[in-house]
């Protein structure tokens, strides 16, 4: 099992969700909205200067789902290079 953490611009959240649904991956997740941060694109601080926000997904997936989700992240990076999307994978085991 793997834990995925994906942080993306709220502007592309619907695209991410739709692509996961189409590929039938990442169907079980925890989603936090209104996440602020600064990465490699414009800051997302939910204020007057930087009004955008991020979304954070945490997913526990089978190993075979990771590559499909990685492809979704890469696709979104190419389609929306100014929006920002980051992903991280770690091994995990249930308690």
C-alpha positions as CSV (number, residue, x, y, z in Angstrom):
1,X,0.0,0.0,0.0
2,X,1.1,3.6,-0.7
3,X,0.1,6.9,0.8
4,X,-0.3,9.7,-1.8
5,X,-0.4,13.3,-0.9
6,X,-1.4,15.6,-3.7
7,X,-1.6,19.4,-3.4
8,X,-3.1,21.2,-6.4
9,X,-4.6,24.5,-7.3
10,X,-8.3,24.6,-6.6
11,X,-8.7,25.7,-10.2
12,X,-7.8,22.2,-11.5
13,X,-9.5,20.2,-8.7
14,X,-12.4,19.2,-10.8
15,X,-10.1,18.0,-13.6
16,X,-8.1,15.9,-11.2
17,X,-11.3,14.4,-9.7
18,X,-12.7,13.6,-13.1
19,X,-9.6,12.0,-14.4
20,X,-9.3,9.8,-11.2
21,X,-12.9,8.8,-11.7
22,X,-12.4,7.9,-15.4
23,X,-9.4,5.8,-14.6
24,X,-11.1,4.3,-11.5
25,X,-8.2,5.2,-9.2
26,X,-8.0,7.1,-5.9
27,X,-11.6,6.5,-5.2
28,X,-11.1,6.6,-1.4
29,X,-9.5,9.8,-0.1
30,X,-9.5,12.6,2.4
31,X,-9.8,16.0,0.9
32,X,-8.9,19.3,2.5
33,X,-10.0,22.6,0.8
34,X,-8.9,26.1,1.4
35,X,-5.3,25.1,1.8
36,X,-2.8,27.9,1.5
37,X,0.8,27.7,0.4
38,X,3.7,28.7,-1.8
39,X,5.4,26.4,-4.2
40,X,6.8,26.7,-7.7
41,X,3.9,28.7,-9.1
42,X,2.1,31.8,-7.8
43,X,1.3,31.7,-4.1
44,X,-2.1,30.5,-3.1
45,X,-2.8,32.5,0.1
46,X,-6.6,33.3,0.0
47,X,-5.9,37.0,0.5
48,X,-6.3,40.2,-1.6
49,X,-2.9,39.8,-3.1
50,X,-2.9,36.1,-3.8
51,X,-6.6,35.1,-3.8
52,X,-6.3,31.5,-5.0
53,X,-6.3,28.5,-2.8
54,X,-5.1,24.9,-3.0
55,X,-6.7,21.5,-2.3
56,X,-4.9,18.7,-0.5
57,X,-5.7,15.0,-1.1
58,X,-4.5,12.2,1.0
59,X,-5.1,8.7,-0.5
60,X,-4.2,5.2,0.5
61,X,-4.0,3.2,-2.6
62,X,-2.8,-0.2,-3.8
63,X,0.6,-0.2,-5.4
64,X,-0.9,-0.7,-8.9
65,X,-2.8,2.6,-8.7
66,X,0.2,4.8,-8.2
67,X,1.4,4.9,-11.8
68,X,-2.1,5.9,-13.1
69,X,-2.3,8.7,-10.6
70,X,1.3,9.8,-11.4
71,X,0.2,10.0,-15.1
72,X,-2.8,12.2,-14.1
73,X,-0.5,14.5,-12.2
74,X,1.9,14.8,-15.1
75,X,-0.9,15.4,-17.6
76,X,-2.3,18.2,-15.4
77,X,1.2,19.7,-15.1
78,X,1.5,19.9,-18.9
79,X,-2.1,21.1,-19.4
80,X,-2.0,23.8,-16.7
81,X,1.6,24.7,-16.1
82,X,0.8,27.9,-14.2
83,X,-1.7,26.3,-11.7
84,X,0.6,24.2,-9.6
85,X,0.4,20.5,-8.6
86,X,2.7,18.5,-6.4
87,X,2.5,14.9,-5.4
88,X,4.3,12.6,-2.9
89,X,4.3,8.9,-2.4
90,X,5.3,7.0,0.7
91,X,5.0,3.4,1.8
92,X,2.4,2.7,4.5
93,X,0.7,-0.1,6.3
94,X,-2.6,-0.1,8.1
95,X,-2.7,0.1,11.9
